[in-house]
Amino acid sequence: MTPTLTSLFFAAGVAGWVYSQMARRTGSANPSSVFIMSGVAGVIAFIFFFTLLKYILHIG
């Protein structure tokens, strides 16, 4: 698999996990902020994993 696709899978998992944890903690009182927070976490995770796979481990 390419680093982009692998990073996308990891980012989706991180975003889903963050969403479930934050929704549980806040009780889904404000779902829009939970969506934004999980989206930001997903983007950060994508950048981190892509950098790790592409430039540090030289995969792809």
Residue frames as a rotation matrix with the C-alpha (Angstrom) as fourth column:
MET 1
0.578 0.816 0.000 0.00
0.816 -0.578 0.000 0.00
0.000 0.000 -1.000 0.00
THR 2
-0.029 -0.557 0.830 1.11
0.447 -0.750 -0.488 3.52
0.894 0.357 0.271 -0.59
PRO 3
-0.808 -0.333 -0.486 2.02
0.578 -0.291 -0.762 5.78
0.113 -0.897 0.428 2.33
THR 4
-0.800 0.554 0.229 -0.92
-0.514 -0.831 0.213 8.04
0.308 0.052 0.950 1.48
LEU 5
0.085 0.883 -0.462 -3.50
-0.358 0.460 0.813 5.29
0.930 0.096 0.355 1.73
THR 6
-0.124 -0.219 -0.968 -1.97
0.724 0.647 -0.239 3.80
0.678 -0.730 0.078 4.86
SER 7
-0.962 -0.251 -0.108 -1.82
0.261 -0.726 -0.636 7.21
0.082 -0.640 0.764 6.51
LEU 8
-0.497 0.854 0.153 -5.44
-0.641 -0.480 0.599 7.82
0.585 0.200 0.786 5.58
PHE 9
0.206 0.545 -0.813 -6.49
0.177 0.797 0.578 4.58
0.962 -0.263 0.068 7.26
PHE 10
-0.466 -0.455 -0.759 -4.54
0.824 0.088 -0.559 5.44
0.322 -0.886 0.334 10.40
ALA 11
-0.978 0.087 0.188 -5.96
-0.125 -0.972 -0.198 8.97
0.165 -0.217 0.962 10.44
ALA 12
-0.145 0.984 -0.100 -9.52
-0.474 0.020 0.880 7.68
0.868 0.175 0.464 10.09
GLY 13
0.147 0.139 -0.979 -8.96
0.609 0.768 0.200 5.34
0.780 -0.625 0.028 13.02
VAL 14
-0.773 -0.483 -0.412 -7.49
0.625 -0.467 -0.626 8.10
0.110 -0.741 0.663 15.16
ALA 15
-0.803 0.520 0.292 -10.33
-0.445 -0.849 0.286 10.47
0.396 0.100 0.913 14.29
GLY 16
0.111 0.874 -0.473 -12.91
-0.156 0.486 0.860 7.82
0.982 -0.022 0.190 15.11
TRP 17
-0.106 -0.236 -0.966 -11.27
0.845 0.492 -0.212 7.03
0.525 -0.838 0.147 18.41
VAL 18
-0.964 -0.256 -0.067 -11.03
0.257 -0.844 -0.471 10.71
0.064 -0.472 0.879 19.37
TYR 19
-0.480 0.858 0.183 -14.67
-0.515 -0.445 0.733 11.21
0.710 0.257 0.655 18.41
SER 20
0.248 0.619 -0.745 -15.86
0.252 0.701 0.667 8.31
0.935 -0.353 0.018 20.55
GLN 21
-0.376 -0.465 -0.801 -13.78
0.886 0.072 -0.457 9.38
0.270 -0.882 0.385 23.54
MET 22
-0.997 -0.031 0.066 -14.81
0.016 -0.975 -0.220 13.04
0.071 -0.219 0.973 23.38
ALA 23
-0.268 0.963 -0.014 -18.49
-0.416 -0.102 0.903 12.21
0.869 0.249 0.429 22.76
ARG 24
0.159 0.282 -0.946 -18.43
0.634 0.705 0.317 9.99
0.756 -0.651 -0.067 25.82
ARG 25
-0.630 -0.507 -0.588 -16.77
0.774 -0.359 -0.521 12.65
0.053 -0.784 0.618 27.98
THR 26
-0.966 0.259 0.001 -19.00
-0.259 -0.966 0.000 15.54
0.001 -0.001 1.000 26.92
GLY 27
-0.459 0.841 0.286 -22.13
0.301 0.450 -0.841 13.45
-0.836 -0.300 -0.459 26.65
SER 28
-0.548 0.149 0.823 -22.56
0.830 -0.028 0.558 14.68
0.106 0.988 -0.108 23.07
ALA 29
0.109 0.572 -0.813 -23.74
0.628 -0.674 -0.390 18.04
-0.771 -0.468 -0.432 24.41
ASN 30
0.461 -0.035 -0.887 -22.13
-0.529 -0.813 -0.242 19.89
-0.713 0.581 -0.393 21.50
PRO 31
0.569 -0.216 0.793 -21.58
0.467 0.879 -0.096 17.51
-0.676 0.426 0.601 18.57
SER 32
0.939 -0.231 0.257 -20.17
0.133 -0.445 -0.886 20.15
0.319 0.865 -0.387 16.24
SER 33
0.474 -0.816 0.331 -17.19
-0.880 -0.455 0.139 20.80
0.037 -0.357 -0.933 18.50
VAL 34
0.285 -0.339 0.897 -16.60
-0.250 0.877 0.411 17.06
-0.925 -0.341 0.165 18.81
PHE 35
0.817 0.037 0.575 -16.59
0.517 0.394 -0.760 16.75
-0.255 0.918 0.303 15.00
ILE 36
0.821 -0.540 0.184 -14.14
-0.356 -0.736 -0.575 19.63
0.446 0.407 -0.797 14.66
MET 37
0.334 -0.717 0.612 -11.86
-0.859 0.037 0.511 18.21
-0.389 -0.696 -0.603 17.34
SER 38
0.375 -0.176 0.910 -11.83
0.140 0.981 0.132 14.74
-0.916 0.078 0.393 15.79
GLY 39
0.932 -0.028 0.362 -11.22
0.359 -0.083 -0.930 16.23
0.056 0.996 -0.067 12.33
VAL 40
0.629 -0.748 0.211 -8.23
-0.729 -0.662 -0.174 18.20
0.270 -0.044 -0.962 13.59
ALA 41
0.201 -0.542 0.816 -6.89
-0.602 0.589 0.539 15.08
-0.773 -0.599 -0.208 15.29
GLY 42
0.665 0.112 0.739 -7.33
0.401 0.781 -0.479 13.14
-0.630 0.615 0.474 12.05
VAL 43
0.926 -0.345 0.157 -5.44
-0.042 -0.503 -0.863 15.73
0.376 0.792 -0.480 10.00
ILE 44
0.362 -0.821 0.441 -2.60
-0.930 -0.291 0.223 15.83
-0.054 -0.491 -0.869 12.52
ALA 45
0.277 -0.222 0.935 -2.46
-0.229 0.930 0.289 12.02
-0.933 -0.294 0.207 12.58
PHE 46
0.903 0.075 0.423 -2.40
0.377 0.335 -0.864 11.91
-0.206 0.939 0.274 8.75
ILE 47
0.732 -0.671 0.123 0.50
-0.498 -0.649 -0.575 14.35
0.466 0.360 -0.809 8.57
PHE 48
0.215 -0.661 0.719 2.40
-0.879 0.191 0.438 12.47
-0.426 -0.726 -0.540 11.30
PHE 49
0.383 -0.026 0.923 1.94
0.053 0.999 0.007 9.01
-0.922 0.046 0.384 9.78
PHE 50
0.971 -0.035 0.235 2.61
0.234 -0.018 -0.972 10.19
0.038 0.999 -0.009 6.23
THR 51
0.541 -0.823 0.175 5.84
-0.780 -0.569 -0.262 11.85
0.315 0.006 -0.949 7.32
LEU 52
0.155 -0.460 0.875 6.84
-0.682 0.591 0.431 8.77
-0.715 -0.663 -0.222 9.28
LEU 53
0.541 0.128 0.832 6.18
0.285 0.902 -0.324 6.35
-0.792 0.412 0.451 6.43
LYS 54
0.953 -0.062 0.298 7.40
0.281 -0.198 -0.939 8.42
0.117 0.978 -0.171 3.51
TYR 55
0.605 -0.721 0.338 10.44
-0.427 -0.652 -0.626 10.29
0.672 0.235 -0.702 4.77
ILE 56
0.163 -0.576 0.801 11.67
-0.965 0.074 0.250 8.43
-0.204 -0.814 -0.544 7.82
LEU 57
0.131 -0.061 0.990 11.02
-0.193 0.978 0.086 4.79
-0.973 -0.202 0.116 6.89
HIS 58
-0.549 -0.373 -0.748 11.24
-0.731 -0.221 0.646 5.37
-0.406 0.901 -0.151 3.09
ILE 59
-0.479 0.514 0.711 8.19
0.445 0.841 -0.308 3.25
-0.756 0.169 -0.632 2.27
GLY 60
0.556 0.818 0.151 6.68
0.493 -0.177 -0.852 3.83
-0.670 0.548 -0.501 -1.15
